[in-house]
């Protein structure tokens, strides 16, 4: 689970998309998997927005569209690293812009490669 747990935004009709991080976790093969099931329910993000589960080195492990109920359609249930090094995963919400591009949250070094 993320540092703050899931936050249901309470919108599923008209809402304004805002790029944000839903969950983040340091991962490694000998650490518990990143549990993503708390983020599989309705009202997680604005319909039509996008999501991705990304490691800090830009590898994307899961991605998709937020459906009409605010669910992250196709989100995997958990992520278990197979690597011996520490990685930093983020479950992010991105917003589709008028020109079709997607605006994602900005990466910072906050917590990146931090040890549990």
C-alpha positions, 0 to 999 in steps of 0.5 A, spaced: 500 500 500 502 507 499 504 511 504 498 514 505 493 509 503 488 510 498 484 516 497 477 516 494 476 522 491 469 522 490 468 524 483 465 520 477 461 525 473 464 531 472 471 532 475 477 536 474 483 531 473 489 533 477 496 529 476 497 525 482 501 520 486 496 514 489 501 510 491 509 509 492 513 504 495 520 501 495 521 494 492 526 489 492 525 481 491 526 480 498 521 485 500 513 484 501 510 486 494 506 492 493 499 491 494 495 495 489 488 492 490 486 498 495 486 502 488 482 497 484 475 500 486 471 505 484 472 513 485 480 512 485 480 518 479 477 522 474 474 518 468 478 518 462 484 520 465 490 515 465 494 511 470 501 508 470 505 504 475 512 506 473 519 504 476 524 510 477 528 508 471 522 509 467 520 502 466 512 502 466 509 495 469 502 497 468 498 502 465 491 504 462 485 508 462 480 510 468 473 508 466 466 511 467 466 509 475 473 512 476 476 505 476 483 504 474 481 499 468 486 493 468 490 495 474 494 489 476 493 486 483 500 487 486 507 488 484 513 483 486 520 485 484 525 480 481 531 484 482 536 484 488 537 492 488 532 497 491 527 500 486 522 505 487 515 504 484 509 509 483 502 509 481 500 515 478 494 519 475 495 523 469 491 528 465 489 528 458 491 535 455 487 538 450 492 537 445 492 529 446 498 529 451 498 526 458 500 530 464 504 526 469 506 528 476 513 530 476 518 526 479 523 528 485 528 525 489 523 524 495 524 517 497 527 515 491 531 509 492 530 510 500 531 503 504 525 501 508 
